[in-house]
Amino acid sequence: MARRVSRTLDAVLGAVAAALLAVLLIVVLTSVGLRYVFSTGFVGSEDLGIWLHVALISIGAPLSLKSALAMRLDVFLRFFPTRLHPAIAALADSFSVTAGLILMFGSSEIVSMLGGTSPSLGLPEWVRFGFIGIGGGLVLAVLLLQRLGEGNAVSAVASLAIGTAVYAGVPLLQIASPLPPSIWLGLVAALGLVLAAPLAHAFLAAAYVAMAFGSPLPEPAIVSSTVTGMSKFLLLAIPFFLLAGAMLTASGVAQQLVRFAAAMVGHRRAGLAQTTLLTSVLFSGASGSSVANAAFGASTFQPELVKHGYRPDQAGAIIAATSVLDNVIPPSIAFLILATATNLSVGSLLVGGFFAGGLMAICLAVAIHLTVRDVAPQPRVPGAERWKAALSAIPAFGLGVIVVAGIRIGIVTTTEAAALAALYTLFLGIGSRVGASGIFAVFRQSATEAAAIGLLIGTAGPFAFLLAVDNVSDLITQFVTLLGGSKIAVLLLSNLILLVVGLVLDIGAAILLFGPILLPAAIAAGIDPIHFGVIIVVNLMIHGLTPPIGMLIFVVSGVTRVPATALFRAVAPYLLSLLVALAILCAWASLF
């Protein structure tokens, strides 16, 4: 019974999330059309888009609970005896229960206190916060139904009891501590990560527990900070870029990129591996998501690489390493998150991403050339076939022109460019005869991915606020000054911090938390903030290949069934080449 209800609820939430994404796309495209065709617009389009985005996150986030999008760090489970795994799973679920209760009751308190209406929409201001409260209730419902459907009634009851006890008990505690609240928040969040709780839920529960240690954020403020963090028009570009990348794959146009790349470099030494690299460079202009490219490359290139003599672990390592480029070469979701957290110019970051991505691609090409010796090259493709492959890839190149040229020239905003990219790929999908069910699946997938990312961005808000209150940024700046305050000192310390943080934090969370902290020290040392922002993203993206998280490694492992441990070993030379690229970028930043 519970399993059937869970499937039904999952289907309903998926349909609603897909519909919300479609409406969101229509709103932004209508605004663009009215402005450029009729030189007018409709009042409140940005606010309506933001409110719809909050609703999308609230509805879509529960769908990711049992997928990789939950961002669970389950690598530590192997260190615990198997007999303890059910208890650990219940403790991890208790973080989700606590987070769901915080969203439910925190938002209801805001709703009861908040008055007034939105001047642009004419709707009560509390509606936006009501969405997130509904989302909290759905998290609880989906989680409990999943556990009951799996036959884990004891685990469901235990997690509900523990989470409720924490939620009810924290306001009654006042614990004196010499440590600032942000440290306690970090410790509780780290406990959640070790137990494999969803990262966003660990952040939210930790912010709540920090109240007992003197946090100035009461429950309504935690929820308000979360909603404020996800209520930015720029963030609407994320679901649209995800939609464009998924539709490009579904339409088959992505395969034309593969064909073009193979025609250009397939005949060279390690030609098929170089084709994988070039496809990643080209596909970067479409998806903006390294995870999406890793999944695409693992399913497309892995069988071909193995068939042509590459070891399975080496083939998977090449795919994972080249996928790093997708969040560096524009459009990049990582740069969008960084711009949201630091107010840096998106257009300038994208230009810096072109340079950094090109440098990383060159370093990877050299590493592939040096490490692949015993695989025969492919036959050279005739010139006529190259031209044919280039012509067939033009529709995919058109997507990059829309996004990058539109943003850089200033014709459209980043969000509007992403919406136009999504519309363009939708037309490509219809032209390629992708059916209604296929289009719905793409919208549902993109909505779910965007909701998971949006919830993470929102729940990082309270953490970032406490770090600011505790003056962590000033402390780091003072520490750098003690080391000399030079550009080199700042770059070395920042990269060291990011290299450590990236081992245990999701890339998006690390950007949100440490971008605003490290940037002031860099500016004080005279480092160009755009150069430094690019270095932050490149540094953290490299951690897609490092244990224990290594998201890109685990994505490739999941698709190809090659053990992650073997992939971590095989990726070492490509990881080294990316670190060389990072060192060159740092040297450049220290000189100019």
Residue, then its C-alpha position, 0 to 999 in steps of 0.5 A: m500500500a505504502r509503495r503504491v501511494s509513494r509511486t503515485l505521489d512521485a508521479v504527481l509531484g513530477a508532473v507538477a514540477a514539470a508544469l511549473l518549469a514550463v510555466l516559468l519558461i513561458v513567463v520569461l520568454t513572454s517578457v523577452g518577447l514583449r520587450y524586444v518585439f513590442s518595446t513593452g513588458f508586463v509588470g511583475s514578470e521578475d517577481l512572478g518568475i522568482w515565486l514560481h522558482v520557489a514553488l518549483i524547488s518546494i515541489g521538486a526537492p522531495l523527488s530527489l530524496k533517493s537519488a544522487l541529487a540528494m547529495r549524500l556523502d555515503v563514503f563513510l558508511r564503509f567504515f562502520p560495521t554492516r550491523l550498524h547501517p540500519a541505525i545510521a540510516a535512521l539517524a540520517d533520515s532524522f536530519s531530513v525529518t528535522a529539516g522538514l519540520i523546520l520548513m513546515f512550522g518555520s514558514s507557518e510562523i512567518v505566514s502568521m506574522l507577515g502582512g502586506t501584498s506584493p506591489s508588482l503581483g498583488l498577491p499576499e507576501w506570505v504565499r512565497f513562504g507558504f510554498i516552502g512550508i508545503g515543500g517541508g511537509l512533502v519531504l516528510a511524506v515522501l521520506l516516510l512513504q519510501r521507508l514504509g514501502e521498503g519495509n523499514a517501518v522501524s527505521a521510519v518510526a525511529s527517524l520520526a521520533i529522533g527528528t521530532a525530539v531534536y526539533a522540540g528540544v532545541p528551543l529549550l536548550q541554552i548551552a554556553s560555549p566558547l566556540p562561535p555558533s558557526i563552528w557548532l553549525g559546521l560540526v553538526a552539518a559535518l555529522g550529518l554528512v558522515l551519516a549520509a544525510p542529504l546535504a541541504h537537510a544537514f545544513l538546515a538542521a545544523a542551523y536550527v541546532a546552532m540556536a542552542f549555542g547562541s545563534p542569532l537566527p531563530e527558526p523563522a529567520i532560518v526559513s526566511s534566509t533560506v527562501t531569500g537565498m533562492s529568491k534571485f532572478l539570476l538563479l532561474a538560469i539554472p533550470f533553463f540551462l539544465l533543460a537545454g542540455a537535457m533536450l540537446t541530448a534527447s533530440g540527438v543533436a548531441q550525437q552530431l557533436v560527437r560525430f564532428a569531434a571524431a571527424m576532427v581529431g579521431h585519426r590522431r594518437a589516442g584519437l577516440a580519447q581526444t574525441t571525448l575531450l573535444t566533445s566535452v569542450l563543445f558540449s560545455g556550451a550546451s549543458g553547463s553541467s559537469v554531471a550531465n556531461a559525465a552521464f552522457g559521456a559514460s553512456t556514449f563513449q565508454p563502450e566505444l573506448v573499451k571496444h577500441g582497446y582502452r582499459p575500462d578504468q582508463a576509459g572511465a577516468i578520461i570521461a570523468a576528467t574531461s567532464v570537469l570542463d562543463n562547469v568552467i567553459p560557459p555557460s556554467i552553473a558554477f559561475l552562476i552560483l558564484a555570481t549569486a554569492t559574490n555579486l561578481s559580473v556573470g559576463s566577465l566570469l564567463v569570459g574568464g571561463f573560456f580562457a580557463g577552460g581552454l587551458m584545462a583542455i590543452c593540459l588534458a590533451v597533453a596528458i591523454h597523449l602521454t598516457v595512451r600509447d597502446v591504442a591504434p588511431q582511427p582512420r583519417v576521415p575524408g575532407a568531404e566527410r569532415w564538412k558534412a559533420a561540421l554542417s550537421a553540428i551547426p544547430a548545436f553551435g547555434l546554442g552556444v552563440i545564443v547563450v554567450a553572444g547574447i550575454r556578453i553583448g548585453i542583448v539579454t540577461t543571463t536568465e533570458a539567454a538561458a530561457l532562449a537556449a531552452l526554447y531553441t533546444l525545444f524546437l530542435g527536439i520537436g524537429s527531431r520528432v521527440g514525442a510528448s512523453g520524451i519532452f515531459a521526461v526532459f522537463r521532469q528531470s530538469a525540474t528535479e535537478a534544478a529543485a535539488i540545486g535550488l534547495l542547496i543554495g537556499t539552505a546554505g544561506p543561514f550558514a553563510f549568514l552565521l559565518a558573516v556574523d562571526n567575522v570569519s572573512d575578516l579573520i581570514t584576511q587578518f591571517v593572510t596579512l600576517l603571512g605577508g598579505s601578498k598575492i602569492a600568500v593569498l592564492l596559496l592559502s585560498n587554494l589550500i583551504l579550497l583543496v581541503v574544503g572540496l574533499v568534504l563539501d559539494i561544489g555548489a555548497a563550497i562556492l556559496l560558503f567560501g566564495p564570499i569569505l575568500l574574495p575580500a582577502a583577494i581584493a585586499a591583496g590586489i588580485d583581480p576579483i574575476h580572476f580569483g572567481v575563476i580560480i575558485v571554480v576551477n579549484l573546486m571543479i577538480h574535486g569532482l575527481t578526488p575522493p571521498i566525494g568525487m561526484l564525477i567519478f561516482v556518476v561514471s562508475g554508476v553508469t559504467r559499473v567500473p568500481a569507483t576505487a579503480l577510477f580514482r587510481a586511473v584518473a591520477p595523471y589527468l588530475l595532475s594535468l588539471l592541477v598544472a592548469l590551476a597552477i598556471l592560472c594562479a601564476w597569471a593572477s599573481l602577475f597581473 
